[in-house]
Amino acid sequence: MRKRSLLGGLLASVLVAGLPAAADAAVSPAKATVTATVTAGLSAGLTAPAGAKHHWGPVRSATGHSGHAAADVWITDFAAETFAVSGTLRDRDPHRDHCAYIRARFHYVGGGTGWAQPRSTCRPSGAFRMSSDGEITRVDVRVCVLDRGRRTTSSCHVDVIRAEDIANWPR
């Protein structure tokens, strides 16, 4: 069974299981609230990497000549001693030597910056995780297209993520 079919079937069964709770909402509003919370937790847990708390969303490189790179980014709390950026990196460039590339630059509370080791994939999809060496105030997530033959990056896009940006999450 393909992964997509399995996830679709799982989602359908969760939705069908939630229908009786919706019908009982007039009788028991507390029961409907609990069921909705469990359903939301199940669907959120299917995609979140371990330890990630906030879904920043897609970060996509600038469009090049015919393709791009994309990353689905999840982050931990800024209050954590070690901040992590994780998720899925996707190569959307049809050229054989072009790959998806991601790198994070951490801005530390005490001052200074540091780059995480870059991650890349030439497959349609691959997981990544980058961690800081301490508490940070902001992280710059850079997604590019990597030309393996020339060992250069192009079509880069940077998303700046600050604690203020996610202060009221989840939404």
N, C-alpha and C positions, 0 to 999 in steps of 0.2 A: 504494500500500500504506500502510495506517495505521501510525503510529509504534508503537502497542501491538502490532500483529501482527509488525512487524519486530523489536522487542525480544524478543517471545516466541519467535520463530523463532531468533534469535541465541542466546538462553539455552538453548533446546532443543538446538541444535547443539553448544554448549559442553558440556552435560551428556552428550550421546551420545558426544562425543569423549572424555570422561573415563571412560566405562564400560570400555573396553579397559585403561586404566591401572589401574582398580580390580581387574580380573581378573588383571593381572600383578603385583599387590601382593605375592603370596606369593613370586614369583620375584625381583622387584626392588623392595624397599621405597623405595629412593632415588628411583626413577623415579616412583612414585606420589606421593611428597612433592613433587617438582618439578611434576608435573601439577596437583596440588591447589593449589599456590601460584600457578601461572599462571592457573588457573581463577578463584581468589579475586581475583586482581589484575584480571582482565578484568571480572568482574561489579562490582567496586568502582569501576573506572574509568568505567563507563557513567554513573554518576549524580553523581560528584564534580565541582564546579566547578574551574576551573584554579587551582592553587596551594593548594587546600584540603587539609588533612591529616586532620582528625577530623570524623566525622559526629556532631553533637550530637543530631540527631533532630528530631522535629516539635515546634514550639512553636505552641500554638493559643490564640486569644483566648478570653476567657470567653464563654459562650453568651449571646447577646442574646435579643431577642424571637423571632427565627426563623432566625438565621444566625450565622456566625462567620467569622473569618479564620484562616488557617493558614500556617505557614512551615516548610519543610524546611531546617534550618540546618546549615551546614558551617563550620568554623573552621580557622585556621592555628595554628601553634605559638605559645605565649605568649612564647617566647624570641626570636621574630622582631622585628626593629626596627620593622616596621609590621605590626600585627595586622589581619586581615581576617575579616569575617563575611559569608558569601555563601550563596546557595541559591535556592530557588524559593518565591515568595509566591503564595498561592491565595486567591481571593475565593469564599467559600462562603455569601454572603448573597444571597437572591433579589431583594431590593429594588434597583431600578435605580440609585439614588443612593448606595448603600452599597458601599464598596470595602474591600479589604484594605490594611493600613498596617503598616509595620515601621520601627523606629528602634532604634539602638544607643547606649548611653552607656558610654564608655570611662573606666576609672579608671587613671590613669597612675602609673608607678613613682615618679616624683619628687613625686607629690602632685597633687591637682586632678583634675577630670573634664572631659569634653568630649562633646558630642552629635554624632553623625554626621547628615548630611542625611537626612531621612526618605524612604522609598520607598513607593510605593503602586501598586496595580493594580486596575482595575475589570474586568479580564478574568478568565477562570477560572484562569489561571496566568501568572506573569511572573517573570523572574530579577531578583535584586538582589545588590549588593555594596557593603559599607561598610567603610572603612579607618580605622585610628587614625592619629594624628600622631606616634606614638612607642611605646616599650615600655609595656605595661599589666600590671596585676595581676588585673583582672577586667573583665568586660563584662556589662552588663545588656541583654538583648534584649527589646524591648517590641513585642508584636503586638496590634493593635487593629482595630476596625471603624471606618472613616472615613465620616462623613456629608458628602458633597460639598456639598450644598445649604447646610448650616449651618456647614460648615468646622470640625467638631468630631470628636473621637474618643470612642469608648465601648467597653465590654466589653473593656478592656485586660487583658493578662496579661504579667507580666515573668518571664523566666527569668534567673537569675544564674549566670554561667559563670566559674569560677575555675580557675587552673592546677592546684590540688589535685584538682579534680573530674576532670580528664583525665590525671592523672599516670601512670596505668598503662594507658593506651589504646595501641594497639588491643586490644580484648578478644577 
